[in-house]
Amino acid sequence: MLNSLHVKNLALIEETEVHFEKGLNILTGETGAGKSVIIGSINLALGAKADRDMIRTGKEYALIELIFTLDDEKQRERCLELDVEPEDDMIIISRKITAGKSLCRVNGAAVTARQLKELAEVLIDVYGQHEHQSLTARKKQLEILDSFCGESLKRIKEKASGEYKRYMELKKEWEESDLDSESRQKECALIEFECHEIDEAQPKPGEEEALESAYRRMANARRILEGVSLARHLLGSMEEESVSDLAGRALREMKAVEGYDNALAGYTARLSEIEELAADLCRELADYEEGLEFEPEAFTQAESRLDVLNHLKSRYGATLSDVLAYREAQEARLEKLTDYDAYLETLSAAMQAAREKLLASCEKISAIRQKQAKALEKKMTQALHDLNFMEVNFQIRLSQDPDRAGAKGYDEVEFLISTNPGEPVKPLGSIASGGELSRIMLGLKTVMAEKDAIDTLIFDEIDAGISGRTAWQVSRKLGILGREHQIICITHLPQIAAMADLHFKIEKKQKGNQTRTDISILEEDESIRELARLLGSDLLTKAALSNAREMKDLARDTKQY
């Protein structure tokens, strides 16, 4: 459930915080008051594209924060799958938008836009003003049916996706294997040359690191010798003052006075260690210096070997392991080309087997879709009856074509509807008006909400193109949906606003020479006054208020059934 929305410096909003509740949360206000900004801010927090022009004039940044409470175990599990750890069953999403960039965080940790989108799909479902238009697209209809089918279909689609990928890999290999005899001979000759070149060099993984270390040491032998010699001289020179001499002198001075204060004994011991350490290090450097030899022949061999290895890496791979892997792959390719007819026969058989596996999965996918399509038809018919489609005939048509076999199966889905008795069913987009599409989408959301774990549904002007008795039916449906889910709905219709469990008013106010959008919770009397305004009354007369109060009472009675 969405507990709260905090918005700062976004468009006309200076700063506001809204606390939502379970049930039907209604937002109303005059046209242009900023209702769309409220829904837009939620979309922004959930990863929608941000624009610097959204930042309030004169401000450096905009901030949106959403706080969700998880009430469902499936939601918790899905969040954990997305590597989001709820804190006390809470998810806090924040987004800061600046002129240069935006930063998204979940429970304080930065997340990518993709992670945010996946999380949003678990927490909330936002229905925008124009979403019903996408309902006419067959791709969208397939997505809706698949979502209704649930986990059983999801598992088989994942299997089909892997099978389709394997089939396409084999098909690509087949298409690229059309070589004539001369081309095969040329390729065989090239592979044999490459394998011979690699075999002759006999590279070993990791070999170049040891060679480069030895080469670097030999190439800088003179500089190393100078540095080691000077360091040894400074540590223990017999001619000038050295670290050993100075440490020894300091030690003698400390021993002469340590009897006067017991605290000095620790310093004397540490000076003794320094003197011994300097002497030991001086001897070790002398041994290293004696063993440091420059052998021109060894240097030349290392340099030559490195040239060979670098040549191999420049042609066959970034590392010697890559070079050896390339040789192995080329050897396998040579074996195929040597017995080309047998290779083609094996490849053809593998490709056919892969296609048969894919088609078998597509058949299972189609069977699940057909079964669930019948169930969805039945539920949608009932939902549409509830939304004042009295003589509706809703059907889902599936057509199969093996040539379409892919990661999602081989079905094409089409939603058909007839809203008048005696009229044949036709594709959704060809007969449904905007208002009808809005109701059909609401019917779908209602049906899908029964299967989804998503608790929060947002509707931005679901009332487009409806009025009268139909508006009451839509209002009643939202009220019923609000019994089990949190609904946040922007509306212009008093019939829908009257059904509110919590009523918010959005209004534009003038502050100095600036305009801002505010949002406030309405008490019972305030809600009735807002309903009177929505009913079209410029003057809040007793009759207008009485009408609004009667509408509120009617909605209250309706919700009790």
Sequence and secondary structure as in RCSB ss.txt:
>XXXX:A:sequence
MLNSLHVKNLALIEETEVHFEKGLNILTGETGAGKSVIIGSINLALGAKADRDMIRTGKEYALIELIFTLDDEKQ
RERCLELDVEPEDDMIIISRKITAGKSLCRVNGAAVTARQLKELAEVLIDVYGQHEHQSLTARKKQLEILDSFCG
ESLKRIKEKASGEYKRYMELKKEWEESDLDSESRQKECALIEFECHEIDEAQPKPGEEEALESAYRRMANARRIL
EGVSLARHLLGSMEEESVSDLAGRALREMKAVEGYDNALAGYTARLSEIEELAADLCRELADYEEGLEFEPEAFT
QAESRLDVLNHLKSRYGATLSDVLAYREAQEARLEKLTDYDAYLETLSAAMQAAREKLLASCEKISAIRQKQAKA
LEKKMTQALHDLNFMEVNFQIRLSQDPDRAGAKGYDEVEFLISTNPGEPVKPLGSIASGGELSRIMLGLKTVMAE
KDAIDTLIFDEIDAGISGRTAWQVSRKLGILGREHQIICITHLPQIAAMADLHFKIEKKQKGNQTRTDISILEED
ESIRELARLLGSDLLTKAALSNAREMKDLARDTKQY
>XXXX:A:secstr
 EEEEEEEEETTEEEEEEE  SEEEEEE  TTSSHHHHHHHHHHHTT    GGGB TT SEEEEEEEEE   HHH
HHHHHHTT   BTTEEEEEEEEESS EEEEETTEE  HHHHHHHHHHHEEEE TTGGGGGGSHHHHHHHHHHHH 
HHHHHHHHHHHHHHHHHHHHHHHHHTT   HHHHHHHHHHHHHHHHHHHHH   TTHHHHHHHHHHHHHTHHHHH
HHHHHHHHHHH SSS  HHHHHHHHHHHHHHHGGG TTHHHHHHHHHHHHHHHHHHHHHHHHHHHH    HHHHH
HHHHHHHHHHHHHHHH SSHHHHHHHHHHHHHHHHHHHTHHHHHHHHHHHHHHHHHHHHHHHHHHHHHHHHHHHH
HHHHHHHHHHHTT TT EEEEEEEE GGG BTTBSEEEEEEEE STT   EEHHHH  HHHHHHHHHHHHHHHHT
T    EEEEESTTTT  HHHHHHHHHHHHHHHHHSEEEEE S HHHHTT SEEEEEEEEEETTEEEEEEEE  HH
HHHHHHHHHTT SS  HHHHHHHHHHHHHHHHHHT 
